[in-house]
């Protein structure tokens, strides 16, 4: 359906759709902020870090040290910490558990199903080295892990996000005021239980992934920001120093992790540093230091499409490198061209699949909020 649409889309219609979505949200006072600019910029950074993580064959052909890919793994933890922060933000603005969960599933599930089926067809009929069974496809569609990765393997973190979305919606039903914090505590308990039990069952291993604690960290950062804690009441000069220190420490820790402490738990070496990074940019935004670029705001909206589609472009790049005999020159070109192609492809998917599909389903299944 998407590919059939490509041939009929005119440049004018694309420009019209981009213009409709290409707006930077109006900055609001920190006390009534409806949109976070700096965290959205971090979403974009995390998305492209994940893109490069899955370009290992291309990176290898350029003879770049594999430690670079290990450094870029910060993108996954940053993605999850941000999910916790933004979820708390949405629910903190008064959205009910039912409305939150319906909106979440409407945005996530249909597009995920479509690209999972497409990945299944590609892997089974265009790539002979990694066929998937129908059972594996059905389990992937149902968000049930059966091993280390689903059919569309970069989306394994999406399964964790769906798990946490269900947890947080359940606790919101228990307490609209404190549900988000109960769910954070429960996520930490799950991660601890998985660590202590030593279970080897793939489903239990997945659903007790230590990365669940990253959600709790994101929620804590939001709580600090929304409650106007002592940190956010510091004099501007001191607050800037604290923010810059947090950003610097978080970024430096992510860079040094594979070099200095690769054996330490991921929560300590990536989850906590990415939380400090987020805390720093949130403090800066509270001080009205933020990026308000229309381009970056628009691309941040496309991050889910980037997340779902980059694997398809990456496998083409890896195939080209393979056919060239691991040409370093070609790989170097692809190292820059591939993310650009992914960006254009993701913008198209966002404008012509994600937006209209989400709006259609929202009009049918969501009750307008009063």
C-alpha positions in Angstrom: 0.0 0.0 0.0 2.8 2.4 0.9 4.8 1.6 -2.1 1.8 1.9 -4.4 1.1 5.4 -3.0 4.7 6.6 -3.8 4.1 6.5 -7.5 1.0 8.7 -7.3 2.2 11.3 -4.9 3.0 14.7 -6.4 5.7 17.1 -5.1 3.0 19.6 -4.4 1.0 17.2 -2.2 4.1 16.3 -0.2 4.9 20.0 0.3 1.4 20.6 1.5 1.5 17.7 4.0 4.9 18.7 5.3 3.7 22.3 5.8 0.7 21.1 7.8 3.0 19.2 10.2 6.0 21.4 10.0 5.3 23.7 12.9 7.4 24.3 16.0 5.2 24.3 19.1 4.7 27.6 20.9 6.9 27.9 24.0 4.9 28.0 27.2 5.8 28.9 30.7 7.6 26.1 32.6 4.6 25.7 34.9 2.2 25.1 32.1 4.4 23.6 29.5 2.6 21.4 27.0 5.7 20.5 24.9 9.3 19.8 25.8 11.7 20.9 23.2 15.0 19.6 24.5 13.7 16.1 25.3 12.3 15.9 21.8 15.7 16.8 20.4 17.1 13.9 22.5 14.5 11.6 20.9 16.0 12.5 17.6 19.5 11.8 18.8 18.5 8.5 20.2 16.8 7.5 17.0 19.9 8.1 14.8 22.1 6.4 17.4 19.9 3.3 17.0 20.1 3.6 13.2 23.9 3.4 13.3 23.9 0.6 15.8 22.2 -1.5 13.2 24.7 -0.6 10.5 27.4 -2.8 11.9 28.4 -4.3 8.5 28.8 -0.9 6.9 30.8 0.4 10.0 33.0 -2.7 9.9 33.8 -2.2 6.2 35.0 1.3 6.9 37.3 -0.2 9.5 35.9 1.9 12.3 36.6 0.5 15.8 33.7 -1.6 17.0 33.8 0.3 20.3 32.1 3.2 18.4 29.0 1.0 18.1 29.2 0.1 21.7 29.2 3.8 22.6 26.1 4.4 20.4 24.2 1.9 22.5 23.3 4.9 24.7 20.6 5.5 22.2 18.5 2.6 23.4 18.6 3.6 27.0 18.0 7.2 26.2 15.0 6.2 24.2 13.5 4.3 27.1 14.3 7.0 29.7 12.6 9.5 27.5 9.6 7.2 27.2 9.2 7.2 30.9 9.6 11.0 31.1 7.1 11.8 28.3 4.6 9.2 29.6 4.6 10.9 33.0 4.2 14.2 31.2 1.2 13.1 29.3 -0.5 11.5 32.4 0.5 14.5 34.5 -1.6 16.7 32.2 -4.7 14.9 33.3 -5.2 12.2 30.6 -7.1 9.2 31.9 -5.6 5.7 31.9 -8.1 4.5 29.3 -7.5 7.4 27.0 -3.8 7.2 27.4 -3.7 3.4 26.6 -6.0 3.7 23.6 -4.0 6.6 22.2 -0.8 4.7 22.8 -2.0 1.5 21.2 -3.5 3.4 18.2 -0.2 5.0 17.5 2.0 2.0 18.1 0.2 -1.2 17.1 -1.1 -0.7 13.5 2.2 0.6 12.1 4.2 -2.0 14.0 2.0 -4.8 12.6 2.4 -3.5 9.1 6.2 -3.3 9.2 6.5 -6.6 11.1 4.6 -8.4 8.4 6.7 -6.7 5.7 9.9 -7.7 7.6 8.6 -11.3 7.7 8.0 -11.3 3.9 11.5 -9.8 3.3 13.3 -12.2 5.5 11.5 -15.2 4.2 11.4 -14.5 0.5 14.2 -12.0 -0.1 16.8 -13.1 2.5 17.4 -16.8 2.7 19.7 -16.6 5.7 17.1 -15.8 8.3 13.7 -17.3 7.7 11.0 -16.9 10.3 8.1 -19.4 11.1 4.5 -18.4 11.1 4.5 -19.0 14.9 7.3 -16.5 15.3 5.4 -13.9 13.2 2.2 -14.4 15.3 4.1 -14.1 18.6 5.8 -10.9 17.3 2.5 -9.4 16.4 1.1 -10.3 19.8 4.2 -8.7 21.5 5.2 -12.0 23.0 9.0 -12.6 23.0 10.2 -16.0 21.9 13.9 -15.3 21.9 16.3 -12.3 21.9 14.5 -10.5 19.1 11.1 -10.2 17.4 10.7 -10.7 13.6 11.5 -7.0 13.0 14.4 -7.2 15.5 15.1 -3.5 16.2 11.6 -3.3 17.7 12.5 -5.4 20.8 12.5 -2.2 22.9 9.0 -1.5 21.6 7.9 -4.7 23.4 9.2 -3.3 26.6 7.5 0.0 26.0 4.2 -1.8 25.4 4.7 -3.8 28.6 5.3 -0.6 30.6 2.3 1.1 28.9 0.0 -1.7 30.2 1.6 -1.5 33.7 1.2 2.2 33.9 -2.4 2.2 32.6 -3.3 -0.5 35.2 -1.8 1.6 38.1 -3.5 4.7 36.8 -6.8 2.9 37.3 -5.8 2.3 40.9 -4.7 5.9 41.5 -5.0 8.7 39.0 -2.7 10.9 41.2 0.0 8.4 42.1 -0.4 5.6 39.5 2.6 6.8 37.5 4.9 6.5 40.5 3.4 3.1 41.6 4.1 1.8 38.1 7.7 3.1 38.3 8.2 1.2 41.6 6.6 -1.9 40.1 8.9 -1.8 37.0 11.9 -1.6 39.3 10.6 -4.6 41.3 10.2 -6.6 38.1 13.7 -5.8 37.0 15.1 -6.7 40.5 13.0 -10.0 40.5 14.4 -11.0 37.2 17.9 -10.3 38.3 17.5 -12.3 41.6 15.6 -15.2 40.2 18.2 -16.1 37.5 15.4 -17.3 35.3 16.3 -18.6 31.8 12.7 -18.6 30.4 12.8 -16.2 27.4 9.5 -14.7 28.2 10.3 -14.1 31.9 13.8 -12.9 31.0 12.3 -10.4 28.6 9.5 -9.1 30.8 11.9 -8.6 33.7 14.5 -6.8 31.6 16.6 -4.5 33.7 15.9 -1.7 31.2 12.5 -1.4 32.8 14.2 0.6 35.5 15.0 3.2 32.9 11.3 4.1 32.8 11.4 4.7 36.5 14.4 7.0 36.1 12.5 9.0 33.4 9.5 9.4 35.7 11.7 10.6 38.5 13.2 13.3 36.2 9.7 14.4 35.3 8.7 14.5 39.0 11.7 16.7 39.8 10.8 19.1 36.9 7.1 19.3 37.6 7.3 19.7 41.4 9.7 22.6 41.1 12.2 20.9 43.5 15.1 22.6 45.1 17.2 21.9 42.0 14.9 23.9 39.9 14.8 26.8 42.4 18.5 27.4 42.3 19.8 30.8 41.1 20.1 30.8 37.3 23.8 30.8 37.3 24.1 27.8 39.7 21.3 26.0 37.8 23.2 26.4 34.5 26.4 25.0 36.1 24.4 22.0 37.5 22.7 21.4 34.1 25.9 21.6 32.1 27.7 19.3 34.6 24.8 16.7 34.3 24.9 16.8 30.5 28.7 16.5 30.4 28.8 13.7 32.9 26.0 11.8 31.3 27.6 12.1 27.8 31.1 11.3 29.1 29.9 8.2 31.0 28.2 6.9 27.8 31.4 7.4 25.8 33.7 5.8 28.5 31.5 2.8 29.3 32.9 0.3 26.7 36.4 1.5 27.4 36.5 1.8 31.2 33.7 -0.3 32.8 32.1 -2.6 30.2 31.3 -5.2 32.8 29.2 -3.1 35.1 25.4 -3.4 35.0 23.8 -1.5 32.1 21.5 0.5 34.5 24.6 2.1 36.1 26.6 2.6 32.9 23.8 3.8 30.6 20.5 4.2 32.4 21.8 6.6 35.1 24.0 8.6 32.7 21.2 9.0 30.2 18.9 10.2 33.1 21.5 12.8 34.1 21.7 13.9 30.4 17.9 14.3 30.4 17.9 16.1 33.7 20.5 18.5 32.4 18.5 19.4 29.3 15.3 19.7 31.2 16.9 22.2 33.7 18.2 24.2 30.7 14.7 24.3 29.2 13.3 25.5 32.5 15.8 28.3 32.2 14.5 29.0 28.6 17.6 27.5 27.0 16.2 25.1 24.4 16.1 24.3 20.7 13.0 25.6 19.0 14.0 24.6 15.4 11.0 23.8 13.2 13.1 21.3 11.3 14.1 19.4 14.4 10.6 19.6 15.9 9.2 18.1 12.7 11.9 15.3 12.5 11.3 14.5 16.2 7.7 13.7 15.2 9.1 11.2 12.7 11.2 9.2 15.2 8.7 6.3 15.4 8.8 6.0 11.7 12.6 6.1 11.7 12.6 3.4 14.4 10.3 1.1 12.4 11.8 1.7 8.9 15.5 2.0 9.3 16.1 -1.8 9.2 14.8 -2.0 5.7 17.2 0.7 4.4 20.1 -0.7 6.4 19.8 -4.2 4.9 20.0 -2.7 1.4 23.2 -0.8 2.4 24.6 -4.0 3.9 23.8 -5.9 0.7 25.6 -3.3 -1.4 28.7 -3.5 0.9 28.6 -7.3 0.6 28.3 -7.3 -3.1 31.2 -4.9 -3.4 33.5 -7.2 -1.5 33.5 -4.9 1.6 34.6 -1.9 -0.3 35.7 0.7 2.3 35.0 3.6 -0.2 31.4 2.5 -0.8 30.9 1.8 2.9 32.1 5.3 3.7 29.6 6.8 1.3 26.8 4.7 2.7 27.7 5.7 6.2 26.4 9.2 5.3 23.9 8.4 2.6 22.0 5.7 4.5 20.7 7.9 7.3 19.7 10.5 4.7 17.6 7.9 2.8 16.2 6.7 6.1 15.1 10.2 6.9 13.3 10.8 3.6 11.7 7.4 3.8 10.6 7.9 7.4 9.2 11.4 6.6 7.1 9.8 3.8 5.9 7.0 6.1 5.0 9.6 8.8 3.1 11.8 6.4 1.3 9.2 4.3 0.9 6.3 6.8 1.4 7.2 10.4 -0.5 10.5 10.5 -3.6 9.6 8.5 -3.9 6.2 10.1 -3.5 7.6 13.6 -6.1 10.3 12.9 -8.5 7.9 11.4 -8.3 5.5 14.3 -8.4 8.3 16.8 -11.6 9.7 15.4 -13.2 6.3 15.5 -12.0 5.1 18.9 -11.1 8.1 21.0 -13.5 10.2 22.9 -12.6 13.9 22.7 -11.1 15.1 26.0 -13.0 17.8 27.8 
